[in-house]
Amino acid sequence: MKKRFNTKVIHSGHGTDNETGSVMPPIHLSTTFKQNKPGDFKFEYARTKNPSRDVLEKLLAELESGEQAFAFASGMAAINTVCDIFGSDYHIICSDDVYGGTRRLFDKVKTNIDVTYIDFDKNVNWDEIVSDRTKFIWLETPSNPLMKIIDIKNTSTIAKDYNLPVICDNTFASPFNQRPLELGADLVVSSSTKYLGGHSDIVGGSIVIKDSQKYGEQISYLQNAVGAVPSPFDCYLLTRSIKTLSVRMKQHNENALKIADYLNTNPKILKIHYPGIDSKYKDIASKQMEGMGGMMSIVIDTNVEGINKFLKSLNFFTLAESLGGVESLIEHPAIMTHASIDKDIRDSLGISDNLLRLSIGIEDSEDLIADLKQALDKI
Ligand SMILES: *Cc1c(COP(=O)(O)O)cnc(C)c1O
């Protein structure tokens, strides 16, 4: 029967257990499985495939409207695997404002991949940047930490002319707010450590593909050969978390919009990067996203001392890296998440020393606004 998104998060990936009738899927810890005769089995060895990961992967595939999903031990393990699909010694095109760890992997670990970073806000001369060595286009939208929005549909149409796959990091939006495969992307990567996990207690990652004929076998091969797989317990926990993805995301979206509207009225805030109110991105964002998400960054009219005073005065925003959990977090990109990017690149991107990134949780928005207000009053 047809399942809409909120039904999928509850019912996809598993039914009731045939043997016991258990309503929720069990955790299968066994590392090896009995074969009926040599080579005749459903599961063989737990790294290759196991029942708990199977449930999660089927669920993720349906949520992203893909044909097949692969779970990994972290978002970075998933991104590394995507790079390995295309071999080595090649060129890629990447949006310029990406997760610090993604840039570190591309620039400092995968040294035989050449990367052209592109500001998608400007006109892109594709003929000039695409060469025979180009293997894919990497998009992160909304981006981290500046919440830039890239038109996925438009970019995918252009990519088809050049026969290039589009890979989209969907971590910030989550499949509740945005499904890149429906917009023309070929692969979707997520850090499930963030909204999918949602409780800041699991590290995980995933790749979902539109066409399993095209990449399925190769990703399965790499997933098994490299072995950066999540444990059955983490797979179970993630499946459990995803059951509340829709209700959590609705609250993240609602709270963030209210907070952005409040901050917009506060004269100490010089700039708010939030697609819901950013006139530059509002139109594309509302076309390709169902909600604007819980992430924003703000520029405060103060110096480093003022920033530290502001951070110290907050009660409900914990100073911590990461995002997407039920609790509100705040962080300083230049010193924390984006410190691995060289300062001149940070400056050119606009990651200034008075920029803070907020992950809006699902507390009462009135309390969060009151907290921000009293801390801003102190500087
Ligand atoms: C956190 C994050 C990653 C990396 O994921 P891990 O699970 O931390 O390895 C990749 N992309 C984005 C956008 C992220 O926020």
The ligand as an ORCA input file, in Angstrom:
! r2SCAN-3c Opt
* xyz 0 1
  C      28.715     15.772     10.784
  C      28.679     15.916      9.317
  C      29.377     15.032      8.487
  C      30.267     13.940      9.048
  O      29.554     12.977      9.720
  P      30.123     12.112     10.987
  O      28.977     11.259     11.337
  O      30.512     13.096     12.032
  O      31.301     11.349     10.470
  C      29.267     15.199      7.122
  N      28.526     16.189      6.587
  C      27.841     17.062      7.356
  C      27.040     18.134      6.711
  C      27.903     16.959      8.744
  O      27.236     17.841      9.491
*
